[in-house]
């Protein structure tokens, strides 16, 4: 379901830890429909203030960044920097989880 401006409005339940564990095991492709839906919600939030990965060095280094809150939108590098894309994606997943549920994930 979407709101009047197109954002997905599904509420994320913090007890869905099994979906977080699934993402942790396999961050790229082949996700269950439930995880695909969760990721769609996480990725459909307004761009202002959204966390993302900045490619610091091609195919070898990614830095956590956040889009500015006001226009004109500008990327702000906030760190840390990762040498594993899987670890970088997991870090962003946990930040988005906390933003949408109000709870930190207790999975390492």
Number of C-alpha atoms within 10 A of each C-alpha: 8 10 9 8 6 11 15 18 13 14 10 14 12 15 10 12 13 10 17 22 14 13 21 19 11 13 17 10 8 9 15 12 9 11 17 15 14 20 18 14 19 20 17 13 16 11 15 16 17 20 22 24 21 19 16 15 10 7 10 11 16 23 20 22 21 20 17 16 14 10 8 7 12 13 18 15 17 12 13 11 17 19 14 13 17 15 14 20 20 19 20 17 22 19 18 21 21 14 13 16 14 11 13 13 17 7 9 8
